[in-house]
Structures are given as structure tokens and as C-alpha cells.
Amino acid sequence: MTEELRKKAAEMLLNGATLLSEPCPYCKGVRVMKEGQALCTKCGRAPEKRKIVTEEKEVKNKNPLKNTLDKKLEILSKELERETDHDKQQSILKSINLVLEMMEKIKKQ
């Protein structure tokens, strides 16, 4: 461990950091963590930040009602674009509003 890393780790510990039980994924050294930031006292590296990617299909399969409402909203939007009759437009807008209200209810669950 370099002198600089030792000082940084000691400073972190004095300021409320904790030692982690899991070793560094790169060199198996001891790690110190404060405010979600881990520091290896041996190599000085922090684990790479990885973005968790979920496929759209996986998310869609979790709530079939939301999927149905999304499709219905898309259909109603296209129908509204094509419609020229004012009364029919009003009817479509009411349906869109109902779909949006239902989607809000689902979000709150």
C-alpha cells in the first residue's frame, strides 16, 4: 500500500468510513467505504460503475394491463389524428382520458 493510499484510507476511516468484508474485486485487498464510494487500500481502484440494462420485453411482460393500456392509447391517438368529425374527436378524447386515468392508478400500486 502506498503512503498516499494509506493516508487517504485513514482519513476516510476517521471521517466515518467503514471497512468492507468483501475484498477488492481486482486485487483482493481491503476496502474502505464512505458515502457509497469504496476505495481499495492496496491498489486504489474502485469497482466500475455498471448500468443495469433491462430489456424492454422483460419490463413489458411484468404488467400486462399496462401493456394493453399502452397499445390502446397508441390506437386512440392514431384514430384521433385521422378523425375530422368534432363529436367523434370528443369521444376519442374522453376514451384517451380514461386510459390515462387508469395508467395513473396502476402507477400508484
HUDACOR-V837847 format. One record per pair of residues at least 4 apart in sequence whose C-alpha atoms are under 6 Angstrom apart, sorted by the first residue. I is the first residue (numbers start at 1). GAP is how many residues later the second one is. If there is no record, write none. Layout:
i | gap
I | GAP
I | GAP
//
This chain:
i | gap
1 | 41
5 | 36
12 | 5
13 | 4
17 | 16
17 | 17
18 | 14
18 | 15
19 | 12
19 | 13
20 | 11
20 | 12
23 | 5
23 | 6
23 | 7
24 | 4
24 | 5
29 | 13
30 | 10
30 | 11
31 | 8
31 | 9
31 | 10
32 | 6
32 | 7
33 | 4
33 | 5
38 | 8
39 | 5
39 | 7
40 | 4
40 | 5
//
